[in-house]
C-alpha cells in the first residue's frame, strides 16, 4: 500500500526528476547517479539513490536535492 503523502512514480520518472533537479543546480550538473528499488523502510521509502560521481563542493547540495525528492515520491510497485 502506498503512503498517501507521497506521489507514486516509476523508476524512470524518479530518475528523470532527480536528473532535472540536479541539472538546475550549477554545482550538481555533473553528478552521476543510479536509482535503485529497495525493500520498504519504516519511513515508507522503497527506493534509494547511489551517487557514483560528485564533486566535493556539490555533495551537500546533491544530498539535499535527493532527500527532498525522496520525501515526495515513492516507487510505484504496480508499474
C-alpha positions in Angstrom: 0.0 0.0 0.0 1.3 3.4 -1.0 1.5 6.2 1.6 -0.9 9.0 0.6 1.6 11.8 1.3 3.9 10.6 -1.4 3.4 10.6 -5.1 3.8 7.2 -6.9 6.3 7.2 -9.7 8.1 4.7 -11.9 11.9 4.3 -11.7 12.2 6.2 -15.0 10.0 9.1 -13.6 12.1 9.3 -10.4 15.3 9.2 -12.4 14.1 12.0 -14.7 13.0 14.1 -11.7 16.4 13.7 -10.0 18.3 14.4 -13.2 16.3 17.6 -13.8 16.6 18.8 -10.2 20.4 18.2 -10.2 20.9 19.8 -13.5 19.1 23.0 -12.3 21.8 23.5 -9.6 25.1 24.8 -11.0 27.3 22.7 -8.7 25.3 19.5 -9.4 25.2 19.4 -13.2 27.9 16.7 -13.5 26.6 14.4 -10.7 26.3 10.8 -11.9 23.7 8.6 -10.1 21.6 5.5 -10.2 18.1 4.9 -8.8 17.7 1.6 -7.1 14.5 -0.2 -5.9 14.7 -1.3 -2.2 12.5 -3.0 0.3 10.2 -0.6 2.0 11.6 1.1 5.1 9.9 2.2 8.3 9.7 5.7 6.8 7.9 4.4 3.8 10.7 4.7 1.3 11.2 2.0 -1.3 13.9 3.4 -3.5 17.3 4.9 -3.0 20.0 6.6 -5.0 23.6 5.8 -5.4 25.8 8.8 -6.3 28.6 7.5 -8.4 30.3 10.8 -9.2 30.1 14.1 -7.5 32.4 17.0 -6.9 33.2 17.6 -3.2 31.7 21.0 -3.3 28.4 19.6 -4.7 28.0 16.8 -2.2 25.8 18.7 0.3 23.6 20.2 -2.4 23.1 16.9 -4.2 22.2 15.1 -1.0 19.6 17.8 -0.1 18.1 17.6 -3.6 17.8 13.8 -3.4 16.4 14.0 0.1 13.7 16.4 -1.0 12.7 14.1 -3.9 12.7 11.0 -1.6 10.3 12.7 0.7 7.9 13.5 -2.2 8.0 10.3 -4.3 7.7 6.6 -3.8 8.3 3.9 -6.3 5.0 2.7 -7.9 5.5 -1.1 -7.5 2.4 -1.8 -9.7 4.0 -0.1 -12.7 
